[in-house]
Amino acid sequence: MEVIGVNKQRIPTEGGVGLDGWESTEIKAVLTEDAIGEHAVYVGIGSDEWVMRHGAKLPYKEAIFHFSGLKEDNYRR
């Protein structure tokens, strides 16, 4: 399995003020492709590789919000 796309979003978190005015955390949606060409999207907080291996796998109907070009028949169940 390999990473073929990453969608990042910063969200505010409780606990003080950072350099940009707020503390925040980056959440990633990582698009993967396996050896037979099927795709899956995982979400989590960490490196691209960590999210790919340990993140929460999204169902197709949620994955398309992050990667609109995904085809349902090519999405790993």
Buried (B, 14 or more C-beta within 10 A) or exposed (E): EEBEBBBEEEEEEEEEEEEEEBEEEEBBBBBBBEEEEBBBBBBBEBEBEBBBBEBEEBEBEEBBEBBEEBEEEEBBE
